[in-house]
Amino acid sequence: MTDGQSADTRRKKPGYIKFIPIALLGLGLGAVFVFGFDDYLSIEELRSHRDYLLQWRTDHALLTSLIFLGAYAVCVAISLPAGTLLTITGGFLFGTLHGGMLTVVGATIGATAVFLAARYAFAELFHSKAGPAVRRMEDGCRNNALSYLLVLRLIPLFPFWLVNIVPGILGVSTPIYVIGTFIGIIPGSMIYASFGGGIGHILDQGGELDLGIIWNPEVLVPLILLAVLALVPAFYRQFKARGGPEASR
């Protein structure tokens, strides 16, 4: 086969091939609900199996960490809405620092899988249909990608799965996406992991867990301040692009 024929063959690959990764992730999410695995993702299950989980962690510390890391990555990759509970579980099993970092690494791996799948499936179609206004938005997003990602990760204004997909479509580079995701989710992950580290006492007392703690002012305000700080570089670049002090005079 000649080089020209090889190129033609590559160009003639069926268009549906690019959607296979997204389809597999969707099938994974569907399988969780079809086979009832989601029934195990609850505070009640954690309460019922806490002694067994803690004993397993004690007997198989490294293996437990790896299983938790892999499970977290898979749950994020298939967009299973269980991140908060899993992060609390990580804090409960491993403590704030260890559990929090396992959460951050697992979430970053899973989110990057979704990001790459979305880029592979939708980026070309998006660019072919985008008008001038959308292209300008895309350019702005790429130029300030790290600042925007940090804000979106620090403050959960949008669903986690949506923030995994959109940057891939808008052409954000993979290293910037990974760095922004990894750093941006550290504060929230540590907050929930710290909460998880103290739930043993709550479970002993039969109390209820408030999973909305991140919206408490004493938690949310510092996150907002961090988000504002993350936007400073983007504002500065915009200021310089418009001429800085010279333009205002």
N, C-alpha and C positions, 0 to 999 in steps of 0.2 A: 504494500500500500504506500503510495507516495505521500509527501508532506501535505500536498494540497488536498488529497483525499482524507487524510487524518484530520485536518482542520475542518473540512466539511462535515465529517462525522461528529466532531465535537460540537459544531454549531447546531447539528440536527438532533441533539439529545432532547428527549421529551421534556416539555416545560414543567411537567408535574414533579420531576425529580427534585427540584429545589424545595418543594413543599414537604418532602418526606420527613426531615428532622422535626418540623413543627407538628406534623401529623403524629409522629411517634410520641412526642411530649404530650399531645392532647389525648392519645390513647392511654398513656400512662396515668393521666389524671382521671380519665373515665374508669379505668380498671380499679382505682382506689375505691371509688364509690360503688361500682358494680359488685365487687367482692367484699364490701363492708369493712375495708381497712380503716376507713375514717372513724368507725365506732371506737377505735382504740385511742383516738386523739382527743382526749378529754381530761379534765381535772379529776373526774371520778376514777378513771383508769389509773392515773398517776397515784391517787390516794390508795387504791386497792392493791397496787403492785409495788409500792414504794420500798418495802423491805426486801423483796426479791431483787429489784433493780439495784439497790444499794449493795446487797451482797454480791451480785454479779460484778458490779464495778470494783468492789474490793478484791475479788478473786481474779478478775481479768481486766486490769486497769487499762492497758494499752489497747486491747481488742475492743473494749467498750468505747473508748475514745474514737477509734477508727470507725466503728459501726455508727456511732452518733454522727460523726462528721459526714460519712457517706449518706446516711439517711437524710440529714439536713440538706445536703446538696441535691439529692433526688427530689425532695419535697419542694424545694425552690424551683428546680428545673421544670417540674410539671405544674408549677403554680398552685400547689395545694395551700389553701388558706389556713395554715397551721403554724406560721413562723413564730408568733408570739408565744404560743404554748410550748413549742420545741425549745425556744430560747430559755424560757423559765425552767423547763426540764433540764437543760444543760447546766444552768446554775445550780439546780437542786442536786444533780449527780456529781458535778465536778467542782463546784465553787464558782465564785464570780469571775475570776481571771481566766482560769482554765476553760470553764464552760463558755464564757463570753467569747474567747478567741476561737474556740472550736466552732461556735456559731458564726463568727465573722468569716472564717475561712470557708466553711461549708456554704454559707449564703453567697459568697463571692463566686465560688465555683459554679453553683447552680445558676446564678444570675448571668454569668458569662456564657453558659451553655444556651440560655434563652436568647441572649443578645446576639450570639453568632448565628443561631437558627433563624432569627428574625431578619438579620442582615442578608443571609443567603436566600431567604424566601421572598422578601418584600422590597429590598433596597432598589433593585433594578426597576421594578414596576413603579415604585414611588417616584424615582427620578424621571422616568419616561412621561409621567403624568403631571409632574410638578410645574407650576407656573412661576413667573419671575418673583412674585411675593413669597412663595414657599421656598424658593432657592435662596432668597435673602435671609429668611428665617433659618434655613439650614446652615448658611455661612456663619451667621451670628452664633448659632449653637456650637458649631465646630470651633470657632475662635475662642469661645468662653466655656468650652465643654466641661472642664474640670470644676469651675465655680458653680455652674448650673447643677452638675451631678451632685456635688457636695450638699447643695441646698436641698435638692429633692430627696437625698438619702437622710439628711439630718432631720428634716421635718416631713412626716408622712402625709403630705398634702394629697398625694395620688397613690393608688394601689401599687404595691411593690412590683407586681408582675408587669404593670404598664410602663414603669420606669425601666424595666429590663428590656422592653421591646422597642420603645420609641428611639432611644439613642442609636440602636443598630440601623434603623431605617433612615435616620438623619445623617448617617455617615461619621459618627464619632469614632475615633480610633480605638482599637482594642486596648492598648496599654492605658490610655486615659480613662477608659471605661472601668477597667479593673482597679486602677488606683483610686478613682473617685468613689467607686462602690465600696472598696475595702475600707478606706478611711472614713467615708461618710456614715457607714452603719456601725462603727465602733461605739459611739456614745449610747445610742439606743439599745444596742445589744448588751452593753455592760449594765445599763439600767435594769433591763428585764432579767439578766443573769443574776444581778445582785438581789433582785426581788425573789428569784428562784432559790437563791442560797438560804433565804430565811423562811421558806414556805413550810418547812418541816414542822415548826412550832404552830403555824396556822392550821395545818392539817391535823395536828394532834388535838387542837382545841375545837376542831370541827367547824372552823370559820370558813367564810367565802373569800375567794381571791378576786381582787379588782384588777382585771386585765387592762383597764383603761388608765393605768397610773401615768402613762406618758403624757396624758392631757392635763395632769395636775399642774398648776402654775409653777410650783417650785421645780418641776422637771422640764416643763415646756419652755419656760422663759430662757434658761441657759441654752437650750437647743436653738431657739430663735436667734439668740445673740451669736452663736456659732455660725448659723446660716448667713446672717448679715455679714459677718466677718469673711465668710467664704465668697461673698459677692463683691467684696471690695476690689479684687483684681479686675473683674469684668467691668465695673463702673470706671475704673481708672483707664482701662483700654478704650472704652467708649469716649471718655473725656479727651484723651490724647488724639483719637481719630478725628474728633471734631475741631481740633486746633488748639485745645488747652486754653490757657490764659490769653494767648494772643487772639484767639477767635472771639473771646468775650469782649476784648477791647475794640 
